[in-house]
Each structure stands twice: as structure tokens, then as C-alpha cells.
């Protein structure tokens, strides 16, 4: 329940792992009903704009009930069965799944917004079991990443891998893994191939390693430039 005095509400934060207390920035409750004279239906739509008190992420929460969406349960006091309307919650953006999205992926937005958006949609597809779309998205993300790395977009996927290998952006083993990823994406897009969850995890890991080394680890070079050099050992006098 919302605390009107402190203007807060507890729910699942899209960025944090678990329920968090949130500030209510705005809310509106709409109670509705419908009838055609014979049949009737009713429910509630409760809209909230929230800000997490932990990570300060601002997000939208919709909680709904519908008389057509009912369930049964036993009253803990009387032991009798009763009918109730469960509350269905929808959050935008959807909560992150900690087992699928690495935290560093947020840094891609600073590199390229389009690449970050594609990867975000890949993770959402994975979370909802949309593996055909996820496999296709991985291929698209790789294609966009090569553009950011200034590889000619007119080249075929195979030629792009060759160019990446020439400039030392990928090694032989990684190039082989990325080639499988590209082939899998093509099969999903053009031949209705649906990878298993485990297959998709392996393909996603291959692309994540490529993105992490290509765009995130590059920042370590800047840190290295600021590290003072190791002092030289003083020469000892020769007797």
C-alpha cells in the first residue's frame, strides 16, 4: 500500500535487484465498468510515476485488476474458498534480469546509442523467451558494432570479420565464434531457426566479450596513461 504521509510506494525497481521504496512523483486511479445489458465487466487501472530511493531510476508502474481475470484462494481465518481479483503489474522500462544483463552494458550508451538500444532489445527478447528475435538482434548488434569500429558497412559479414582480424580487433578463435553468431542470426531471420536457451546464452556471451573488449576495456588505456612509471633502479658503482 502507498504511504500517503511519506508519499512512498514499495515495488520492484527496474534497475535494482528486488523491491525498493520509491517516491511517488504522480499517480492516477481509474475505476471502470462496462455492460451491454446482459454481460458486465469491471476493473481498476492504477498508474504511478515512481523514483527509486536507492538508484534514483524514474519509471512507470501500472497495476490492474479485471473481473474477467479472477482466481480462487482459501481464507486463512475461516478456511473457506473465496474469489479474488489478482493485481497484474506492468513496469516500464521492464526490470533487468541480473542473470542475463551485465552491468557494464549500460556504458554502451556513451559509445553509441543505436548499439545500446539494439542490445537492450536483445536482453528483453531473452527475458521473454523470444529467442528467434534475440538471435537476429545479436547479428544486428554485431553489424552495428563493426560500423562504430569504422568497418565498411557495405562488406559482407564474412568480409567484416576478415577486416576485424586484419586490424587485430579479433583473434582467430573469437572470429570463429562470431562467425557462428552471424550464421545463427541469419538462420533465425531467414530460415525460421529457433535456438535453445543454452545456445543463445553461448552466442550472447561471444558478442558480449567482443563488445566489452572493443568498447569498455579501451578506457583502461586512458587510466594506464595516468599511472606514474615505475622508478628506475639506481646504477651501482663498479668497483
KOLBAFI-169860 format. One record per residue (C-alpha): residue number from 1; residue in one letter; x, y, z. Coordinates in steps of 0.05 Angstrom, whole numbers. Layout:
<sites>
+------+------+--------+--------+--------+
! resi ! resn !     px !     py !     pz !
+------+------+--------+--------+--------+
!  NUM !    A !      X !      Y !      Z !
...
+------+------+--------+--------+--------+
</sites>
This chain:
<sites>
+------+------+--------+--------+--------+
! resi ! resn !     px !     py !     pz !
+------+------+--------+--------+--------+
!    1 !    X !      0 !      0 !      0 !
!    2 !    X !     22 !     71 !    -12 !
!    3 !    X !     42 !    113 !     48 !
!    4 !    X !      6 !    179 !     36 !
!    5 !    X !     43 !    215 !     92 !
!    6 !    X !    113 !    199 !     65 !
!    7 !    X !     88 !    195 !     -7 !
!    8 !    X !    124 !    130 !    -20 !
!    9 !    X !    108 !     62 !    -51 !
!   10 !    X !    146 !     -4 !    -50 !
!   11 !    X !    153 !    -44 !   -114 !
!   12 !    X !    204 !    -77 !   -160 !
!   13 !    X !    254 !    -26 !   -186 !
!   14 !    X !    275 !    -37 !   -259 !
!   15 !    X !    349 !    -26 !   -242 !
!   16 !    X !    356 !    -54 !   -171 !
!   17 !    X !    350 !   -128 !   -154 !
!   18 !    X !    288 !   -133 !   -112 !
!   19 !    X !    233 !    -89 !    -82 !
!   20 !    X !    252 !    -18 !    -63 !
!   21 !    X !    217 !     41 !    -30 !
!   22 !    X !    201 !     93 !    -84 !
!   23 !    X !    179 !    165 !    -84 !
!   24 !    X !    111 !    175 !   -117 !
!   25 !    X !    120 !    231 !   -168 !
!   26 !    X !     49 !    225 !   -193 !
!   27 !    X !     -9 !    176 !   -194 !
!   28 !    X !    -79 !    166 !   -221 !
!   29 !    X !   -131 !    112 !   -207 !
!   30 !    X !   -184 !     96 !   -258 !
!   31 !    X !   -243 !     52 !   -238 !
!   32 !    X !   -282 !     28 !   -299 !
!   33 !    X !   -341 !    -15 !   -315 !
!   34 !    X !   -376 !    -39 !   -378 !
!   35 !    X !   -442 !    -72 !   -395 !
!   36 !    X !   -483 !    -89 !   -457 !
!   37 !    X !   -546 !   -100 !   -416 !
!   38 !    X !   -533 !   -174 !   -408 !
!   39 !    X !   -459 !   -182 !   -393 !
!   40 !    X !   -417 !   -136 !   -349 !
!   41 !    X !   -344 !   -126 !   -333 !
!   42 !    X !   -306 !    -80 !   -285 !
!   43 !    X !   -236 !    -66 !   -261 !
!   44 !    X !   -184 !    -16 !   -238 !
!   45 !    X !   -123 !     16 !   -272 !
!   46 !    X !    -75 !     49 !   -223 !
!   47 !    X !    -20 !     89 !   -257 !
!   48 !    X !     42 !    112 !   -218 !
!   49 !    X !    105 !    150 !   -237 !
!   50 !    X !    159 !    129 !   -187 !
!   51 !    X !    231 !    145 !   -169 !
!   52 !    X !    272 !     92 !   -134 !
!   53 !    X !    301 !    116 !    -68 !
!   54 !    X !    362 !     71 !    -80 !
!   55 !    X !    387 !     81 !   -151 !
!   56 !    X !    342 !    141 !   -166 !
!   57 !    X !    316 !    110 !   -231 !
!   58 !    X !    249 !    140 !   -253 !
!   59 !    X !    199 !     91 !   -281 !
!   60 !    X !    125 !     78 !   -294 !
!   61 !    X !     83 !     26 !   -258 !
!   62 !    X !     13 !      3 !   -280 !
!   63 !    X !    -26 !    -42 !   -232 !
!   64 !    X !    -91 !    -71 !   -260 !
!   65 !    X !   -150 !   -114 !   -238 !
!   66 !    X !   -203 !   -143 !   -284 !
!   67 !    X !   -267 !   -180 !   -264 !
!   68 !    X !   -253 !   -229 !   -321 !
!   69 !    X !   -185 !   -245 !   -291 !
!   70 !    X !   -202 !   -278 !   -224 !
!   71 !    X !   -175 !   -333 !   -182 !
!   72 !    X !   -193 !   -374 !   -120 !
!   73 !    X !   -159 !   -379 !    -52 !
!   74 !    X !   -173 !   -402 !     18 !
!   75 !    X !   -187 !   -351 !     73 !
!   76 !    X !   -132 !   -361 !    126 !
!   77 !    X !   -182 !   -348 !    182 !
!   78 !    X !   -245 !   -385 !    160 !
!   79 !    X !   -212 !   -436 !    115 !
!   80 !    X !   -267 !   -425 !     64 !
!   81 !    X !   -252 !   -415 !    -10 !
!   82 !    X !   -262 !   -345 !    -37 !
!   83 !    X !   -258 !   -310 !   -104 !
!   84 !    X !   -210 !   -251 !   -112 !
!   85 !    X !   -181 !   -207 !   -167 !
!   86 !    X !   -105 !   -212 !   -171 !
!   87 !    X !    -66 !   -148 !   -185 !
!   88 !    X !    -26 !   -151 !   -250 !
!   89 !    X !     34 !   -104 !   -252 !
!   90 !    X !     69 !    -76 !   -314 !
!   91 !    X !    133 !    -35 !   -308 !
!   92 !    X !    166 !      9 !   -360 !
!   93 !    X !    223 !      0 !   -370 !
!   94 !    X !    218 !    -73 !   -353 !
!   95 !    X !    260 !    -97 !   -293 !
!   96 !    X !    331 !   -120 !   -310 !
!   97 !    X !    346 !   -194 !   -304 !
!   98 !    X !    412 !   -199 !   -265 !
!   99 !    X !    428 !   -266 !   -295 !
!  100 !    X !    426 !   -240 !   -367 !
!  101 !    X !    449 !   -168 !   -370 !
!  102 !    X !    520 !   -149 !   -346 !
!  103 !    X !    523 !    -83 !   -310 !
!  104 !    X !    576 !    -55 !   -357 !
!  105 !    X !    527 !    -58 !   -415 !
!  106 !    X !    500 !      9 !   -391 !
!  107 !    X !    565 !     41 !   -414 !
!  108 !    X !    550 !     25 !   -487 !
!  109 !    X !    502 !     85 !   -488 !
!  110 !    X !    562 !    130 !   -482 !
!  111 !    X !    594 !     95 !   -542 !
!  112 !    X !    535 !     90 !   -590 !
!  113 !    X !    461 !     99 !   -574 !
!  114 !    X !    439 !     53 !   -631 !
!  115 !    X !    484 !     -3 !   -609 !
!  116 !    X !    460 !      5 !   -537 !
!  117 !    X !    387 !      4 !   -559 !
!  118 !    X !    395 !    -60 !   -600 !
!  119 !    X !    429 !    -96 !   -542 !
!  120 !    X !    375 !    -73 !   -494 !
!  121 !    X !    323 !   -103 !   -540 !
!  122 !    X !    364 !   -168 !   -545 !
!  123 !    X !    362 !   -175 !   -469 !
!  124 !    X !    287 !   -162 !   -467 !
!  125 !    X !    276 !   -215 !   -520 !
!  126 !    X !    318 !   -264 !   -480 !
!  127 !    X !    279 !   -249 !   -416 !
!  128 !    X !    213 !   -263 !   -451 !
!  129 !    X !    236 !   -326 !   -487 !
!  130 !    X !    236 !   -293 !   -556 !
!  131 !    X !    298 !   -330 !   -579 !
!  132 !    X !    288 !   -321 !   -654 !
!  133 !    X !    285 !   -245 !   -645 !
!  134 !    X !    344 !   -247 !   -597 !
!  135 !    X !    387 !   -286 !   -646 !
!  136 !    X !    370 !   -237 !   -701 !
!  137 !    X !    385 !   -179 !   -655 !
!  138 !    X !    454 !   -207 !   -638 !
!  139 !    X !    472 !   -207 !   -711 !
!  140 !    X !    446 !   -135 !   -718 !
!  141 !    X !    485 !   -113 !   -657 !
!  142 !    X !    549 !   -143 !   -686 !
!  143 !    X !    536 !   -107 !   -751 !
!  144 !    X !    526 !    -41 !   -715 !
!  145 !    X !    589 !    -52 !   -673 !
!  146 !    X !    631 !    -60 !   -736 !
!  147 !    X !    605 !      6 !   -762 !
!  148 !    X !    625 !     40 !   -697 !
!  149 !    X !    694 !      9 !   -707 !
!  150 !    X !    696 !     41 !   -777 !
!  151 !    X !    690 !    -23 !   -816 !
!  152 !    X !    658 !    -12 !   -885 !
!  153 !    X !    583 !    -27 !   -876 !
!  154 !    X !    578 !    -48 !   -949 !
!  155 !    X !    621 !   -110 !   -935 !
!  156 !    X !    590 !   -178 !   -923 !
!  157 !    X !    591 !   -206 !   -852 !
!  158 !    X !    648 !   -252 !   -871 !
!  159 !    X !    689 !   -195 !   -900 !
!  160 !    X !    677 !   -153 !   -838 !
!  161 !    X !    706 !   -209 !   -795 !
!  162 !    X !    766 !   -211 !   -841 !
!  163 !    X !    776 !   -136 !   -833 !
!  164 !    X !    770 !   -141 !   -758 !
!  165 !    X !    823 !   -196 !   -757 !
!  166 !    X !    869 !   -154 !   -802 !
!  167 !    X !    868 !    -95 !   -753 !
!  168 !    X !    877 !   -140 !   -693 !
!  169 !    X !    807 !   -128 !   -666 !
!  170 !    X !    792 !   -203 !   -661 !
!  171 !    X !    834 !   -265 !   -655 !
!  172 !    X !    825 !   -329 !   -695 !
!  173 !    X !    784 !   -364 !   -641 !
!  174 !    X !    740 !   -304 !   -629 !
!  175 !    X !    729 !   -294 !   -704 !
!  176 !    X !    705 !   -366 !   -708 !
!  177 !    X !    655 !   -354 !   -651 !
!  178 !    X !    629 !   -290 !   -682 !
!  179 !    X !    621 !   -326 !   -749 !
!  180 !    X !    576 !   -377 !   -715 !
!  181 !    X !    537 !   -319 !   -683 !
!  182 !    X !    526 !   -286 !   -751 !
!  183 !    X !    505 !   -352 !   -784 !
!  184 !    X !    457 !   -366 !   -726 !
!  185 !    X !    426 !   -297 !   -734 !
!  186 !    X !    418 !   -307 !   -809 !
!  187 !    X !    385 !   -375 !   -798 !
!  188 !    X !    337 !   -345 !   -748 !
!  189 !    X !    319 !   -287 !   -794 !
!  190 !    X !    313 !   -324 !   -860 !
!  191 !    X !    302 !   -398 !   -844 !
!  192 !    X !    258 !   -394 !   -781 !
!  193 !    X !    311 !   -428 !   -738 !
!  194 !    X !    298 !   -422 !   -664 !
!  195 !    X !    358 !   -431 !   -618 !
!  196 !    X !    352 !   -464 !   -550 !
!  197 !    X !    361 !   -421 !   -488 !
!  198 !    X !    431 !   -452 !   -476 !
!  199 !    X !    452 !   -439 !   -548 !
!  200 !    X !    430 !   -367 !   -542 !
!  201 !    X !    469 !   -358 !   -478 !
!  202 !    X !    533 !   -381 !   -512 !
!  203 !    X !    522 !   -335 !   -573 !
!  204 !    X !    506 !   -276 !   -528 !
!  205 !    X !    569 !   -288 !   -487 !
!  206 !    X !    611 !   -288 !   -551 !
!  207 !    X !    584 !   -220 !   -571 !
!  208 !    X !    589 !   -192 !   -501 !
!  209 !    X !    664 !   -210 !   -498 !
!  210 !    X !    674 !   -175 !   -565 !
!  211 !    X !    636 !   -112 !   -543 !
!  212 !    X !    669 !   -110 !   -475 !
!  213 !    X !    740 !   -114 !   -503 !
!  214 !    X !    725 !    -67 !   -562 !
!  215 !    X !    690 !    -11 !   -525 !
!  216 !    X !    695 !    -18 !   -449 !
!  217 !    X !    766 !    -41 !   -440 !
!  218 !    X !    790 !     15 !   -485 !
!  219 !    X !    780 !     63 !   -427 !
!  220 !    X !    835 !     26 !   -388 !
!  221 !    X !    886 !     56 !   -437 !
!  222 !    X !    869 !    125 !   -410 !
!  223 !    X !    880 !    100 !   -339 !
!  224 !    X !    946 !     69 !   -359 !
!  225 !    X !    970 !    136 !   -387 !
!  226 !    X !    958 !    168 !   -319 !
!  227 !    X !    995 !    116 !   -279 !
!  228 !    X !   1065 !    141 !   -259 !
!  229 !    X !   1121 !     98 !   -288 !
!  230 !    X !   1160 !     50 !   -244 !
!  231 !    X !   1222 !     85 !   -217 !
!  232 !    X !   1287 !     62 !   -249 !
!  233 !    X !   1336 !     25 !   -205 !
!  234 !    X !   1397 !     65 !   -187 !
!  235 !    X !   1460 !     41 !   -221 !
!  236 !    X !   1511 !     11 !   -173 !
!  237 !    X !   1582 !     35 !   -178 !
!  238 !    X !   1631 !    -15 !   -207 !
!  239 !    X !   1689 !    -28 !   -160 !
+------+------+--------+--------+--------+
</sites>
